[in-house]
Amino acid sequence: MKLLLVEDDAALVTAVARGLHGAGYAVDTGGSAEECVGLLRLNTYDVIVLDLGLPDVDGLTLLRRLRDQEIATPVLVLTARGELTDRVTGLDAGADDYLQKPFAFPELLARLRALLRRGVPVASTILRVGDLELDPARFEVHRRGKALSLTAKEFAILEYFMRRAGELITRTMLLDGCWDSSYEGLSNLVDVHVSRLRRKLDVPGTRPLLHTVRGAGFLLGERAP
């Protein structure tokens, strides 16, 4: 999952981004409305975490602009404003949830998980490729009914593969989709994680599903490329 954190407090950005990375999220950060708009032109995000006190444009104004442009990405608003009228105004402007500062990081994670689950039909939640199943909402992976224990990063990589099953996935695509921009160019990091994931997927008595395409990238599918 890839998140956009829009916050001008450098210390808070560092702390929150570090925690989100540890939880398996890829995170891009912007310190202003202008940076937010620029990043949204270049990338697609699963959730936007938006501070209302931005230095150039008020966060509520930015939020209204995003909704006017039909950007439907879920938005979690962070703010020091705790009055009921402020919360109502934020929700009316298009926010999906509202978290008051200071907040506990586990609550932020819980609210993000809730936002990521919204709007996804239960019947289509589980991803399947052959005898491999992944449930994003429950953070569970099974192969032939056997539960697999994955790290948060391995889970994010596998979900990326399964949503693009049968497609060639390059190392750059994985870096963009499962890491943040600070990892740009570290393709060896991708190989290490994919290798570990492959070992966990290769349950005894099953055929390999995750294949390396020499000189190109990787492919998840029942048939080798």
Z-matrix of the N, CA and C atoms (Angstrom, degrees):
N
C 1 1.458
C 2 1.526 1 110.21
N 3 1.319 2 116.74 1 140.66
C 4 1.456 3 120.82 2 -177.24
C 5 1.521 4 109.34 3 -118.98
N 6 1.329 5 115.74 4 128.70
C 7 1.453 6 121.76 5 -176.92
C 8 1.519 7 110.33 6 -116.91
N 9 1.333 8 115.45 7 152.88
C 10 1.459 9 122.37 8 171.93
C 11 1.518 10 107.72 9 -114.37
N 12 1.330 11 116.53 10 118.31
C 13 1.461 12 122.51 11 178.36
C 14 1.522 13 108.54 12 -103.68
N 15 1.333 14 116.70 13 115.56
C 16 1.465 15 122.08 14 -178.62
C 17 1.522 16 107.72 15 -110.53
N 18 1.328 17 115.69 16 103.67
C 19 1.467 18 122.17 17 -172.79
C 20 1.528 19 108.18 18 -157.90
N 21 1.341 20 117.03 19 136.51
C 22 1.461 21 120.02 20 -177.45
C 23 1.524 22 113.84 21 -98.43
N 24 1.320 23 118.13 22 -3.20
C 25 1.458 24 122.31 23 177.11
C 26 1.532 25 107.87 24 -84.42
N 27 1.341 26 116.61 25 104.77
C 28 1.459 27 121.22 26 -172.74
C 29 1.528 28 112.19 27 -59.83
N 30 1.335 29 116.96 28 -41.04
C 31 1.461 30 119.89 29 -178.85
C 32 1.527 31 110.86 30 -64.84
N 33 1.335 32 116.37 31 -41.62
C 34 1.460 33 120.13 32 179.28
C 35 1.526 34 110.69 33 -67.33
N 36 1.332 35 116.56 34 -40.52
C 37 1.460 36 120.18 35 178.07
C 38 1.522 37 110.61 36 -58.89
N 39 1.331 38 116.65 37 -46.40
C 40 1.465 39 120.81 38 -179.46
C 41 1.520 40 111.45 39 -60.28
N 42 1.339 41 116.26 40 -46.39
C 43 1.458 42 120.42 41 -177.59
C 44 1.528 43 111.88 42 -66.53
N 45 1.345 44 116.13 43 -46.88
C 46 1.470 45 119.63 44 -177.76
C 47 1.520 46 110.96 45 -67.85
N 48 1.334 47 117.50 46 -43.52
C 49 1.462 48 120.31 47 179.98
C 50 1.517 49 111.21 48 -62.17
N 51 1.331 50 116.89 49 -41.01
C 52 1.462 51 119.96 50 178.15
C 53 1.537 52 110.68 51 -61.42
N 54 1.318 53 116.29 52 -44.08
C 55 1.460 54 119.75 53 179.32
C 56 1.516 55 112.58 54 -64.79
N 57 1.338 56 116.40 55 -40.31
C 58 1.467 57 120.09 56 179.60
C 59 1.522 58 111.08 57 -67.58
N 60 1.338 59 117.05 58 -38.98
C 61 1.463 60 119.55 59 175.94
C 62 1.525 61 109.97 60 -59.51
N 63 1.345 62 115.84 61 -43.72
C 64 1.460 63 120.04 62 179.95
C 65 1.510 64 112.96 63 -63.82
N 66 1.340 65 116.57 64 -26.74
C 67 1.465 66 121.10 65 178.36
C 68 1.524 67 112.58 66 -86.39
N 69 1.333 68 116.93 67 1.23
C 70 1.458 69 120.32 68 175.21
C 71 1.508 70 115.96 69 97.95
N 72 1.336 71 117.31 70 7.95
C 73 1.456 72 119.86 71 179.74
C 74 1.530 73 110.88 72 -93.05
N 75 1.316 74 116.19 73 145.24
C 76 1.458 75 121.39 74 166.84
C 77 1.525 76 107.23 75 -88.55
N 78 1.340 77 116.90 76 136.47
C 79 1.462 78 120.53 77 -172.64
C 80 1.520 79 110.80 78 -132.67
N 81 1.335 80 116.27 79 128.21
C 82 1.455 81 122.16 80 166.34
C 83 1.523 82 106.99 81 -105.55
N 84 1.331 83 117.22 82 147.86
C 85 1.457 84 120.19 83 -178.04
C 86 1.524 85 110.94 84 -126.67
N 87 1.325 86 115.24 85 147.87
C 88 1.457 87 122.17 86 175.73
C 89 1.518 88 108.66 87 -142.15
N 90 1.339 89 116.62 88 142.28
C 91 1.454 90 120.03 89 -176.73
C 92 1.511 91 114.86 90 -101.24
N 93 1.338 92 116.92 91 6.34
C 94 1.461 93 120.09 92 -177.88
C 95 1.517 94 110.04 93 -153.81
N 96 1.325 95 115.61 94 168.46
C 97 1.461 96 120.38 95 176.97
C 98 1.525 97 110.24 96 -64.11
N 99 1.334 98 116.32 97 -38.04
C 100 1.461 99 120.14 98 -179.57
C 101 1.528 100 110.96 99 -62.17
N 102 1.328 101 116.78 100 -44.01
C 103 1.455 102 120.16 101 178.56
C 104 1.526 103 110.85 102 -65.18
N 105 1.319 104 117.03 103 -38.06
C 106 1.457 105 121.59 104 178.01
C 107 1.524 106 110.84 105 -59.43
N 108 1.310 107 116.64 106 -49.16
C 109 1.464 108 121.17 107 -179.51
C 110 1.522 109 110.61 108 -61.95
N 111 1.331 110 116.35 109 -41.28
C 112 1.453 111 120.14 110 179.69
C 113 1.516 112 112.29 111 -63.02
N 114 1.315 113 117.53 112 -42.64
C 115 1.464 114 121.51 113 179.42
C 116 1.526 115 111.38 114 -67.13
N 117 1.326 116 116.71 115 -36.79
C 118 1.460 117 120.11 116 179.26
C 119 1.525 118 111.72 117 -67.83
N 120 1.321 119 117.51 118 -25.57
C 121 1.465 120 120.55 119 176.00
C 122 1.527 121 111.09 120 -70.60
N 123 1.330 122 115.58 121 -27.75
C 124 1.466 123 120.60 122 -173.79
C 125 1.519 124 113.95 123 -98.50
N 126 1.341 125 117.51 124 -25.77
C 127 1.459 126 120.84 125 -170.68
C 128 1.525 127 111.98 126 -134.93
N 129 1.313 128 114.24 127 161.74
C 130 1.458 129 121.96 128 172.18
C 131 1.521 130 108.12 129 -111.11
N 132 1.326 131 116.44 130 133.29
C 133 1.463 132 121.25 131 -177.19
C 134 1.524 133 110.63 132 -120.75
N 135 1.338 134 114.82 133 153.61
C 136 1.459 135 120.36 134 177.59
C 137 1.523 136 111.15 135 -84.17
N 138 1.333 137 117.11 136 -32.65
C 139 1.467 138 122.17 137 177.64
C 140 1.527 139 108.24 138 -149.15
N 141 1.344 140 115.35 139 145.35
C 142 1.466 141 121.82 140 171.40
C 143 1.530 142 107.59 141 -109.68
N 144 1.337 143 116.55 142 125.73
C 145 1.462 144 121.39 143 174.01
C 146 1.526 145 106.11 144 -102.06
N 147 1.317 146 116.53 145 113.71
C 148 1.469 147 121.71 146 -166.97
C 149 1.524 148 112.16 147 -120.97
N 150 1.338 149 115.37 148 121.94
C 151 1.463 150 120.73 149 172.76
C 152 1.529 151 108.94 150 -82.68
N 153 1.313 152 117.03 151 141.19
C 154 1.462 153 119.80 152 -178.71
C 155 1.523 154 112.58 153 -80.77
N 156 1.346 155 117.89 154 -24.91
C 157 1.456 156 120.22 155 -175.85
C 158 1.515 157 113.24 156 -92.65
N 159 1.326 158 117.67 157 64.97
C 160 1.461 159 121.48 158 -179.25
C 161 1.528 160 110.38 159 -85.12
N 162 1.333 161 118.34 160 154.57
C 163 1.470 162 120.33 161 -173.88
C 164 1.521 163 115.28 162 -75.24
N 165 1.337 164 117.91 163 -23.81
C 166 1.467 165 118.76 164 -175.54
C 167 1.521 166 113.22 165 -104.32
N 168 1.331 167 116.45 166 -45.63
C 169 1.473 168 121.20 167 -179.38
C 170 1.524 169 108.20 168 -133.94
N 171 1.306 170 116.78 169 136.97
C 172 1.460 171 120.31 170 176.41
C 173 1.523 172 110.33 171 -56.00
N 174 1.327 173 115.70 172 138.44
C 175 1.459 174 120.37 173 -176.82
C 176 1.516 175 114.29 174 -57.77
N 177 1.327 176 116.86 175 -35.21
C 178 1.465 177 119.97 176 178.81
C 179 1.529 178 110.73 177 -66.51
N 180 1.327 179 116.16 178 -38.23
C 181 1.470 180 119.96 179 177.36
C 182 1.519 181 110.06 180 -63.80
N 183 1.339 182 116.06 181 -44.08
C 184 1.463 183 120.31 182 177.47
C 185 1.515 184 110.23 183 -61.20
N 186 1.314 185 117.39 184 -43.78
C 187 1.462 186 121.18 185 -178.80
C 188 1.529 187 110.86 186 -60.93
N 189 1.320 188 117.01 187 -43.22
C 190 1.470 189 119.85 188 178.54
C 191 1.530 190 111.12 189 -62.17
N 192 1.340 191 115.84 190 -39.56
C 193 1.467 192 119.66 191 178.90
C 194 1.523 193 110.77 192 -63.28
N 195 1.327 194 116.32 193 -42.41
C 196 1.465 195 119.60 194 179.88
C 197 1.526 196 110.55 195 -61.88
N 198 1.310 197 116.51 196 -43.16
C 199 1.469 198 119.56 197 -179.93
C 200 1.530 199 110.88 198 -69.29
N 201 1.336 200 117.40 199 -36.16
C 202 1.468 201 120.04 200 176.63
C 203 1.523 202 111.15 201 -63.43
N 204 1.340 203 116.47 202 -29.59
C 205 1.465 204 121.24 203 178.39
C 206 1.529 205 111.86 204 -87.14
N 207 1.336 206 115.25 205 9.38
C 208 1.468 207 123.31 206 177.63
C 209 1.527 208 112.30 207 61.87
N 210 1.323 209 115.96 208 33.16
C 211 1.461 210 120.92 209 170.54
C 212 1.522 211 106.81 210 -84.94
N 213 1.332 212 115.95 211 109.58
C 214 1.461 213 120.98 212 -170.64
C 215 1.523 214 113.12 213 -97.41
N 216 1.331 215 118.23 214 7.52
C 217 1.466 216 121.60 215 -179.87
C 218 1.526 217 109.97 216 -55.76
N 219 1.340 218 118.14 217 132.35
C 220 1.464 219 119.97 218 178.09
C 221 1.524 220 111.22 219 -56.90
N 222 1.330 221 116.77 220 139.18
C 223 1.461 222 122.16 221 -178.16
C 224 1.527 223 109.45 222 -123.49
N 225 1.331 224 114.50 223 123.96
C 226 1.459 225 121.52 224 172.62
C 227 1.520 226 107.73 225 -103.46
N 228 1.313 227 116.83 226 117.60
C 229 1.463 228 122.28 227 -176.76
C 230 1.524 229 109.61 228 -88.59
N 231 1.352 230 115.33 229 131.56
C 232 1.463 231 122.40 230 171.63
C 233 1.511 232 108.06 231 -108.09
N 234 1.320 233 117.39 232 131.91
C 235 1.461 234 119.06 233 -178.72
C 236 1.517 235 111.50 234 -159.75
N 237 1.329 236 114.57 235 154.16
C 238 1.456 237 120.16 236 173.94
C 239 1.530 238 111.00 237 -87.50
N 240 1.331 239 115.86 238 -5.46
C 241 1.464 240 120.30 239 -179.35
C 242 1.523 241 109.40 240 -81.98
N 243 1.328 242 115.79 241 117.52
C 244 1.457 243 118.21 242 -173.50
C 245 1.510 244 115.89 243 -111.45
N 246 1.319 245 117.62 244 0.01
C 247 1.456 246 119.64 245 -178.21
C 248 1.530 247 110.93 246 -69.58
N 249 1.311 248 115.66 247 148.80
C 250 1.460 249 121.12 248 -179.67
C 251 1.521 250 111.06 249 -56.73
N 252 1.343 251 116.75 250 -41.40
C 253 1.469 252 119.45 251 -178.53
C 254 1.530 253 110.90 252 -63.09
N 255 1.342 254 117.24 253 -35.29
C 256 1.463 255 120.77 254 177.83
C 257 1.521 256 110.91 255 -66.15
N 258 1.324 257 116.52 256 -41.88
C 259 1.467 258 120.37 257 179.69
C 260 1.521 259 110.49 258 -65.22
N 261 1.313 260 116.06 259 -42.75
C 262 1.464 261 120.07 260 179.49
C 263 1.524 262 110.35 261 -63.56
N 264 1.336 263 116.56 262 -42.39
C 265 1.465 264 120.45 263 178.80
C 266 1.523 265 110.81 264 -60.58
N 267 1.328 266 116.44 265 -42.93
C 268 1.455 267 120.26 266 178.88
C 269 1.514 268 112.89 267 -63.11
N 270 1.312 269 116.84 268 -43.35
C 271 1.465 270 120.45 269 179.20
C 272 1.528 271 110.95 270 -66.73
N 273 1.322 272 115.58 271 -38.27
C 274 1.467 273 119.19 272 177.97
C 275 1.525 274 111.92 273 -66.85
N 276 1.323 275 116.65 274 -28.72
C 277 1.467 276 120.54 275 -180.00
C 278 1.515 277 112.20 276 -76.04
N 279 1.342 278 116.67 277 -11.51
C 280 1.462 279 119.44 278 177.09
C 281 1.509 280 115.08 279 122.97
N 282 1.336 281 118.11 280 5.11
C 283 1.461 282 120.34 281 177.45
C 284 1.526 283 109.83 282 -69.76
N 285 1.324 284 115.77 283 147.78
C 286 1.461 285 120.85 284 177.48
C 287 1.528 286 111.74 285 -96.06
N 288 1.311 287 116.38 286 -24.40
C 289 1.462 288 120.70 287 176.91
C 290 1.518 289 108.19 288 -157.82
N 291 1.337 290 115.77 289 168.71
C 292 1.454 291 121.50 290 -168.67
C 293 1.522 292 107.38 291 -143.30
N 294 1.339 293 118.11 292 124.81
C 295 1.458 294 121.75 293 -179.96
C 296 1.518 295 109.09 294 -128.27
N 297 1.333 296 115.90 295 122.69
C 298 1.461 297 120.71 296 -175.76
C 299 1.526 298 111.08 297 -86.29
N 300 1.332 299 115.72 298 138.11
C 301 1.457 300 121.55 299 173.90
C 302 1.538 301 109.50 300 -82.16
N 303 1.330 302 117.56 301 147.77
C 304 1.471 303 127.30 302 -9.94
C 305 1.529 304 110.25 303 -74.23
N 306 1.311 305 116.43 304 151.04
C 307 1.460 306 120.03 305 -177.53
C 308 1.526 307 109.85 306 -128.84
N 309 1.315 308 115.77 307 160.12
C 310 1.459 309 121.64 308 175.41
C 311 1.524 310 108.25 309 -87.48
N 312 1.324 311 116.59 310 133.74
C 313 1.459 312 119.98 311 -175.75
C 314 1.536 313 112.62 312 -58.74
N 315 1.345 314 120.17 313 -39.52
C 316 1.475 315 119.03 314 177.19
C 317 1.529 316 113.00 315 -58.26
N 318 1.348 317 117.04 316 -32.55
C 319 1.466 318 119.21 317 177.34
C 320 1.522 319 110.61 318 -68.75
N 321 1.331 320 116.57 319 -39.62
C 322 1.465 321 119.50 320 176.17
C 323 1.525 322 110.26 321 -58.59
N 324 1.331 323 117.46 322 -46.42
C 325 1.468 324 120.72 323 179.34
C 326 1.527 325 111.21 324 -60.86
N 327 1.334 326 116.53 325 -42.15
C 328 1.464 327 120.10 326 -179.44
C 329 1.522 328 111.15 327 -63.46
N 330 1.318 329 117.07 328 -41.08
C 331 1.462 330 120.27 329 179.47
C 332 1.527 331 111.32 330 -68.67
N 333 1.321 332 117.16 331 -35.98
C 334 1.467 333 120.10 332 175.95
C 335 1.525 334 110.59 333 -64.29
N 336 1.315 335 116.73 334 -44.23
C 337 1.474 336 119.38 335 178.78
C 338 1.524 337 110.51 336 -60.74
N 339 1.329 338 116.56 337 -40.84
C 340 1.461 339 119.80 338 179.26
C 341 1.526 340 111.16 339 -63.62
N 342 1.335 341 117.07 340 -41.85
C 343 1.463 342 119.99 341 178.68
C 344 1.521 343 111.55 342 -64.30
N 345 1.329 344 116.71 343 -39.33
C 346 1.463 345 120.81 344 -178.65
C 347 1.519 346 111.54 345 -67.90
N 348 1.329 347 116.66 346 -25.24
C 349 1.470 348 119.69 347 178.92
C 350 1.515 349 112.32 348 -82.85
N 351 1.309 350 117.72 349 -21.53
C 352 1.464 351 120.36 350 -174.45
C 353 1.522 352 111.67 351 -66.28
N 354 1.295 353 115.10 352 142.24
C 355 1.458 354 120.52 353 172.83
C 356 1.504 355 114.95 354 76.75
N 357 1.338 356 118.44 355 4.54
C 358 1.466 357 121.40 356 177.60
C 359 1.508 358 108.96 357 -103.22
N 360 1.322 359 119.49 358 114.09
C 361 1.451 360 121.53 359 179.47
C 362 1.520 361 111.33 360 -55.67
N 363 1.322 362 116.32 361 136.66
C 364 1.460 363 120.67 362 -178.15
C 365 1.516 364 111.40 363 -56.68
N 366 1.319 365 117.18 364 -39.57
C 367 1.459 366 120.82 365 -176.28
C 368 1.519 367 112.45 366 -63.59
N 369 1.340 368 117.61 367 -25.68
C 370 1.455 369 119.75 368 -176.12
C 371 1.522 370 112.74 369 -105.40
N 372 1.353 371 116.59 370 10.45
C 373 1.454 372 120.19 371 -176.72
C 374 1.518 373 111.39 372 -68.33
N 375 1.313 374 118.36 373 -46.24
C 376 1.454 375 121.88 374 -173.96
C 377 1.526 376 110.97 375 -76.73
N 378 1.320 377 116.00 376 127.82
C 379 1.458 378 122.15 377 177.86
C 380 1.524 379 108.45 378 -95.30
N 381 1.337 380 116.87 379 138.52
C 382 1.460 381 120.97 380 -177.65
C 383 1.520 382 110.84 381 -133.03
N 384 1.317 383 115.36 382 135.57
C 385 1.458 384 123.00 383 170.13
C 386 1.524 385 106.08 384 -136.97
N 387 1.324 386 116.85 385 107.70
C 388 1.455 387 120.39 386 -175.09
C 389 1.519 388 110.52 387 60.87
N 390 1.335 389 116.25 388 -126.31
C 391 1.465 390 120.32 389 -179.98
C 392 1.529 391 112.13 390 -95.71
N 393 1.330 392 116.54 391 15.86
C 394 1.459 393 121.99 392 178.98
C 395 1.522 394 109.57 393 -102.29
N 396 1.328 395 117.30 394 131.23
C 397 1.457 396 122.48 395 -179.82
C 398 1.526 397 109.94 396 -127.77
N 399 1.327 398 115.70 397 138.97
C 400 1.463 399 121.24 398 177.18
C 401 1.519 400 108.82 399 -131.78
N 402 1.317 401 116.13 400 128.80
C 403 1.463 402 122.59 401 178.85
C 404 1.530 403 108.20 402 -111.44
N 405 1.354 404 118.49 403 101.43
C 406 1.467 405 120.61 404 -177.29
C 407 1.523 406 113.47 405 -61.68
N 408 1.327 407 117.15 406 -35.77
C 409 1.457 408 120.25 407 -176.34
C 410 1.523 409 112.05 408 -69.91
N 411 1.328 410 116.44 409 -36.76
C 412 1.470 411 120.76 410 -177.90
C 413 1.518 412 112.99 411 -95.71
N 414 1.346 413 116.65 412 -5.45
C 415 1.463 414 121.62 413 -178.44
C 416 1.533 415 109.68 414 57.54
N 417 1.344 416 116.19 415 48.82
C 418 1.450 417 122.05 416 -177.67
C 419 1.523 418 110.70 417 -127.44
N 420 1.337 419 115.76 418 144.06
C 421 1.454 420 122.44 419 175.63
C 422 1.524 421 108.24 420 -132.57
N 423 1.342 422 115.93 421 133.55
C 424 1.464 423 120.91 422 177.77
C 425 1.528 424 109.63 423 -131.35
N 426 1.320 425 115.68 424 144.36
C 427 1.460 426 120.21 425 170.39
C 428 1.519 427 107.85 426 -130.65
N 429 1.330 428 115.36 427 121.70
C 430 1.468 429 122.26 428 -173.76
C 431 1.522 430 110.71 429 53.04
N 432 1.321 431 115.80 430 37.55
C 433 1.458 432 121.02 431 178.35
C 434 1.505 433 114.84 432 81.26
N 435 1.331 434 117.57 433 -4.73
C 436 1.465 435 121.12 434 179.98
C 437 1.521 436 109.61 435 -92.08
N 438 1.332 437 116.95 436 126.25
C 439 1.457 438 121.41 437 179.93
C 440 1.527 439 110.17 438 -70.96
N 441 1.325 440 116.64 439 134.54
C 442 1.451 441 122.28 440 177.61
C 443 1.531 442 109.51 441 -107.01
N 444 1.316 443 115.87 442 137.35
C 445 1.465 444 120.89 443 179.82
C 446 1.518 445 109.01 444 -97.24
N 447 1.348 446 116.21 445 108.73
C 448 1.460 447 122.07 446 -178.98
C 449 1.513 448 110.58 447 -114.39
N 450 1.317 449 115.96 448 150.43
C 451 1.457 450 119.88 449 170.34
C 452 1.532 451 108.72 450 -73.69
N 453 1.326 452 116.47 451 167.54
C 454 1.465 453 119.54 452 179.45
C 455 1.519 454 111.17 453 -60.00
N 456 1.337 455 117.19 454 -39.82
C 457 1.461 456 119.85 455 -179.37
C 458 1.529 457 110.84 456 -69.18
N 459 1.320 458 117.72 457 -41.59
C 460 1.472 459 120.78 458 177.60
C 461 1.518 460 110.71 459 -61.92
N 462 1.330 461 116.45 460 -39.05
C 463 1.460 462 120.62 461 178.25
C 464 1.523 463 110.19 462 -62.97
N 465 1.346 464 116.59 463 -44.56
C 466 1.466 465 120.66 464 -179.89
C 467 1.530 466 110.96 465 -62.07
N 468 1.333 467 116.60 466 -40.71
C 469 1.467 468 120.54 467 179.37
C 470 1.520 469 110.52 468 -66.09
N 471 1.329 470 116.72 469 -45.22
C 472 1.459 471 119.70 470 -179.60
C 473 1.528 472 111.27 471 -63.58
N 474 1.328 473 117.47 472 -41.10
C 475 1.464 474 119.92 473 177.95
C 476 1.529 475 110.35 474 -61.53
N 477 1.333 476 116.33 475 -39.86
C 478 1.468 477 120.42 476 177.77
C 479 1.520 478 110.05 477 -60.56
N 480 1.335 479 117.14 478 -45.80
C 481 1.466 480 121.58 479 178.43
C 482 1.531 481 111.25 480 -61.95
N 483 1.327 482 116.46 481 -45.75
C 484 1.464 483 119.86 482 -173.17
C 485 1.519 484 112.17 483 -68.80
N 486 1.326 485 117.16 484 -29.43
C 487 1.466 486 119.83 485 177.18
C 488 1.529 487 111.24 486 -76.01
N 489 1.333 488 115.67 487 -9.41
C 490 1.470 489 121.04 488 178.83
C 491 1.518 490 110.52 489 -130.62
N 492 1.326 491 116.24 490 35.95
C 493 1.465 492 121.54 491 -176.99
C 494 1.523 493 110.89 492 -56.34
N 495 1.329 494 115.87 493 136.88
C 496 1.450 495 121.15 494 179.65
C 497 1.514 496 114.34 495 85.24
N 498 1.348 497 117.67 496 -4.78
C 499 1.463 498 121.76 497 179.92
C 500 1.530 499 110.05 498 -101.71
N 501 1.311 500 116.14 499 148.15
C 502 1.456 501 120.72 500 174.17
C 503 1.527 502 108.69 501 -73.22
N 504 1.322 503 116.51 502 125.07
C 505 1.461 504 122.21 503 -179.67
C 506 1.524 505 108.07 504 -113.66
N 507 1.312 506 117.06 505 119.24
C 508 1.460 507 120.84 506 179.60
C 509 1.527 508 110.46 507 -83.86
N 510 1.317 509 115.71 508 165.40
C 511 1.459 510 120.19 509 177.08
C 512 1.529 511 111.03 510 -63.57
N 513 1.313 512 116.77 511 -37.30
C 514 1.462 513 120.40 512 178.05
C 515 1.521 514 111.20 513 -62.73
N 516 1.331 515 116.95 514 -40.74
C 517 1.458 516 120.67 515 177.85
C 518 1.521 517 110.85 516 -60.93
N 519 1.335 518 117.03 517 -42.17
C 520 1.463 519 119.95 518 179.18
C 521 1.525 520 111.33 519 -66.85
N 522 1.325 521 117.02 520 -40.50
C 523 1.462 522 119.83 521 177.24
C 524 1.522 523 111.27 522 -60.82
N 525 1.333 524 116.16 523 -43.38
C 526 1.456 525 120.54 524 -179.76
C 527 1.524 526 112.18 525 -68.16
N 528 1.336 527 116.50 526 -36.44
C 529 1.456 528 120.34 527 -174.15
C 530 1.510 529 115.53 528 -87.98
N 531 1.345 530 117.36 529 -25.22
C 532 1.463 531 120.17 530 -172.45
C 533 1.525 532 114.32 531 -122.72
N 534 1.329 533 116.68 532 -5.90
C 535 1.453 534 120.91 533 175.13
C 536 1.517 535 108.05 534 -128.62
N 537 1.316 536 117.03 535 176.60
C 538 1.460 537 119.27 536 175.08
C 539 1.512 538 108.94 537 -101.50
N 540 1.322 539 116.58 538 176.25
C 541 1.459 540 121.98 539 -171.11
C 542 1.523 541 113.73 540 -63.69
N 543 1.333 542 119.23 541 -19.50
C 544 1.458 543 120.87 542 -178.67
C 545 1.517 544 112.38 543 -69.82
N 546 1.340 545 116.83 544 -13.35
C 547 1.457 546 120.59 545 179.44
C 548 1.524 547 112.49 546 -96.22
N 549 1.328 548 117.35 547 8.87
C 550 1.460 549 121.43 548 -174.56
C 551 1.525 550 111.41 549 -54.32
N 552 1.328 551 116.70 550 130.76
C 553 1.449 552 122.25 551 175.23
C 554 1.515 553 115.23 552 90.23
N 555 1.329 554 118.41 553 -8.44
C 556 1.454 555 120.67 554 -177.95
C 557 1.522 556 110.62 555 -88.90
N 558 1.341 557 116.57 556 64.44
C 559 1.458 558 120.55 557 -175.92
C 560 1.520 559 111.86 558 -64.48
N 561 1.363 560 118.09 559 -26.23
C 562 1.460 561 119.66 560 178.40
C 563 1.523 562 110.81 561 -63.20
N 564 1.343 563 116.34 562 -29.62
C 565 1.465 564 120.44 563 175.81
C 566 1.523 565 110.09 564 -62.88
N 567 1.313 566 117.02 565 -40.40
C 568 1.460 567 121.62 566 177.21
C 569 1.520 568 110.13 567 -61.63
N 570 1.328 569 117.50 568 -48.00
C 571 1.460 570 121.03 569 -177.53
C 572 1.523 571 112.05 570 -60.20
N 573 1.322 572 116.11 571 -39.78
C 574 1.464 573 119.76 572 179.23
C 575 1.519 574 110.92 573 -62.10
N 576 1.336 575 116.65 574 -47.59
C 577 1.463 576 120.13 575 -177.96
C 578 1.530 577 111.63 576 -69.16
N 579 1.323 578 117.37 577 -39.44
C 580 1.466 579 119.82 578 179.26
C 581 1.518 580 110.04 579 -65.67
N 582 1.325 581 117.31 580 -38.93
C 583 1.462 582 120.51 581 178.43
C 584 1.527 583 111.42 582 -62.23
N 585 1.323 584 116.72 583 -43.27
C 586 1.466 585 120.36 584 178.22
C 587 1.524 586 110.83 585 -65.14
N 588 1.316 587 116.39 586 -41.39
C 589 1.457 588 120.68 587 179.01
C 590 1.518 589 110.51 588 -63.23
N 591 1.329 590 117.51 589 -43.47
C 592 1.455 591 121.43 590 -179.02
C 593 1.531 592 111.03 591 -59.57
N 594 1.329 593 116.48 592 -41.98
C 595 1.461 594 119.86 593 179.71
C 596 1.528 595 111.33 594 -61.74
N 597 1.314 596 116.74 595 -36.50
C 598 1.465 597 119.59 596 179.86
C 599 1.528 598 111.53 597 -74.52
N 600 1.331 599 117.16 598 -31.24
C 601 1.465 600 120.70 599 -179.43
C 602 1.530 601 112.15 600 -75.22
N 603 1.324 602 116.72 601 -27.07
C 604 1.461 603 120.72 602 -175.96
C 605 1.519 604 110.54 603 -80.04
N 606 1.330 605 115.66 604 70.21
C 607 1.463 606 122.29 605 176.87
C 608 1.533 607 108.60 606 -67.22
N 609 1.346 608 118.57 607 137.89
C 610 1.472 609 120.43 608 179.00
C 611 1.524 610 112.41 609 -52.02
N 612 1.331 611 116.15 610 134.12
C 613 1.453 612 121.36 611 179.47
C 614 1.511 613 114.05 612 88.54
N 615 1.343 614 117.35 613 3.98
C 616 1.465 615 120.57 614 179.23
C 617 1.524 616 109.91 615 -115.37
N 618 1.321 617 115.35 616 159.74
C 619 1.457 618 120.71 617 176.40
C 620 1.521 619 110.04 618 -86.58
N 621 1.332 620 117.01 619 149.02
C 622 1.465 621 119.29 620 176.84
C 623 1.531 622 111.10 621 -60.25
N 624 1.329 623 115.96 622 138.08
C 625 1.463 624 121.27 623 177.94
C 626 1.526 625 112.16 624 -110.51
N 627 1.319 626 116.51 625 -30.06
C 628 1.458 627 120.67 626 -176.59
C 629 1.525 628 108.94 627 -101.57
N 630 1.320 629 115.56 628 114.51
C 631 1.460 630 121.40 629 -172.65
C 632 1.521 631 111.14 630 -114.45
N 633 1.327 632 115.81 631 145.88
C 634 1.460 633 121.90 632 172.85
C 635 1.524 634 109.06 633 -94.74
N 636 1.317 635 115.94 634 128.54
C 637 1.464 636 121.66 635 175.47
C 638 1.530 637 106.05 636 -99.90
N 639 1.318 638 115.97 637 108.04
C 640 1.459 639 121.25 638 -171.34
C 641 1.536 640 111.84 639 -54.35
N 642 1.319 641 114.45 640 126.68
C 643 1.458 642 120.59 641 177.10
C 644 1.514 643 114.85 642 76.17
N 645 1.341 644 117.27 643 2.45
C 646 1.466 645 119.33 644 -175.37
C 647 1.534 646 113.20 645 -128.05
N 648 1.330 647 117.48 646 -47.27
C 649 1.458 648 119.12 647 -176.39
C 650 1.514 649 111.32 648 158.08
N 651 1.339 650 115.12 649 -133.73
C 652 1.463 651 121.03 650 -174.46
C 653 1.528 652 110.17 651 -138.25
N 654 1.324 653 114.86 652 161.86
C 655 1.463 654 120.64 653 177.36
C 656 1.519 655 108.60 654 -148.39
N 657 1.325 656 116.19 655 133.47
C 658 1.456 657 121.86 656 175.50
C 659 1.519 658 108.65 657 -103.72
N 660 1.322 659 116.36 658 120.25
C 661 1.457 660 119.85 659 -179.68
C 662 1.513 661 110.58 660 -176.42
N 663 1.347 662 115.30 661 164.99
C 664 1.461 663 119.61 662 -178.74
C 665 1.518 664 112.41 663 -72.77
N 666 1.330 665 116.52 664 -24.44
C 667 1.447 666 120.30 665 179.61
C 668 1.514 667 110.52 666 -111.11
N 669 1.316 668 116.01 667 137.83
C 670 1.463 669 120.60 668 178.73
C 671 1.527 670 109.07 669 -68.67
N 672 1.333 671 118.36 670 145.15
C 673 1.460 672 121.58 671 -179.65
C 674 1.523 673 111.20 672 -70.18
